Amino acid sequence: MAQSIKLLVFPVRDIEEAKTFYNTFLGVQPYVDSAYYVGYRVGNDVEIGLDPNAEVGPIAYTDVADIAASLKAMTSMGADIVQDIHNVGNGLLIAQVKDTYGNIVGLRQQS
């Protein structure tokens, strides 16, 4: 099901303060910089995200070929849906599930 883990999202309370820290820590400027999400590309394959609306984290997102089928497979194994599939822009679909231990993981499908 999982192709790779390419996105790690950290919850933050103050997006501007967090950007100051992560700009220095990661040594790069964000490629997405908005009030609801800040994204950094680190290396060729990893994105670090900052989410001021998240209540838990960090959340690792795995890329999947078919998010609906992946979500169905995860729930059939006992996972609970935390965030159903939705388009966050430009055809990027995400969803979140909670495993049986309470950990939240994300699924991401790029169009």
C-alpha positions in Angstrom: 0.0 0.0 0.0 2.6 2.6 1.1 4.9 3.9 -1.6 7.1 5.9 0.8 6.9 8.4 3.6 7.6 11.7 2.1 5.8 14.2 4.4 6.1 14.8 8.1 3.7 17.4 9.6 4.3 19.1 12.9 1.6 20.9 14.8 2.6 24.5 15.7 0.7 27.2 17.7 2.5 30.3 16.3 3.2 29.9 12.6 5.6 32.9 12.4 7.6 31.8 15.4 7.7 28.2 14.0 8.9 29.4 10.6 11.8 31.3 12.2 12.9 28.0 14.0 12.4 25.7 11.0 14.0 28.1 8.5 17.2 27.9 10.6 16.9 24.2 11.6 16.2 23.0 8.0 18.5 25.6 6.3 15.9 26.4 3.6 13.0 28.7 3.0 9.5 27.3 2.7 8.2 26.6 -0.8 4.6 26.9 0.5 4.0 29.7 2.9 0.4 30.4 4.0 -1.6 31.1 7.2 -2.9 27.5 7.2 0.2 25.5 6.1 4.0 26.0 5.6 5.9 23.4 3.6 9.6 22.9 3.3 11.3 20.6 0.8 14.3 18.9 2.4 16.6 17.0 0.0 14.9 15.4 -3.0 12.3 13.3 -1.3 11.1 14.7 2.0 8.7 17.5 2.9 8.4 19.0 6.4 5.1 20.7 7.1 3.9 23.1 9.8 0.2 23.1 10.6 -1.2 25.7 13.0 -4.6 23.9 13.1 -3.3 20.5 14.0 -4.0 19.2 17.5 -1.7 16.2 17.4 1.6 15.3 15.8 3.9 14.8 14.3 2.0 13.0 11.6 3.8 11.0 8.9 2.1 10.8 5.6 2.7 8.0 3.1 2.1 8.4 -0.6 -0.4 5.9 -2.0 -1.7 5.2 -5.5 -5.3 4.9 -4.5 -6.3 6.7 -1.3 -9.8 5.4 -1.2 -8.6 1.7 -1.4 -5.9 2.4 1.1 -8.3 4.0 3.6 -10.6 1.1 3.2 -7.7 -1.4 3.9 -6.6 0.6 7.0 -10.1 0.7 8.5 -10.6 -3.0 7.8 -7.5 -3.7 9.9 -9.1 -1.7 12.8 -8.0 1.8 12.2 -10.4 4.7 12.8 -10.9 7.6 10.4 -9.7 10.8 11.9 -10.0 12.9 8.7 -11.8 11.5 5.7 -10.5 12.1 2.2 -10.4 15.7 1.1 -8.8 17.8 -1.6 -6.3 20.3 0.0 -5.6 22.0 -3.4 -4.4 21.2 -6.9 -5.8 17.7 -6.7 -3.8 16.6 -3.7 -5.9 14.3 -1.6 -5.2 13.5 2.1 -6.8 11.5 4.9 -5.8 10.5 8.4 -6.4 7.4 10.4 -5.7 6.4 14.0 -4.2 3.0 14.6 -5.3 0.7 17.5 -2.7 2.3 19.7 -3.9 5.9 19.2 -1.2 7.0 16.7 -2.3 9.1 13.8 -0.9 8.5 10.3 -1.7 10.2 7.1 -2.4 9.0 3.5 -1.6 11.2 0.6 -2.5 10.8 -3.1 -1.1 13.2 -5.7 -3.0 13.6 -9.0 
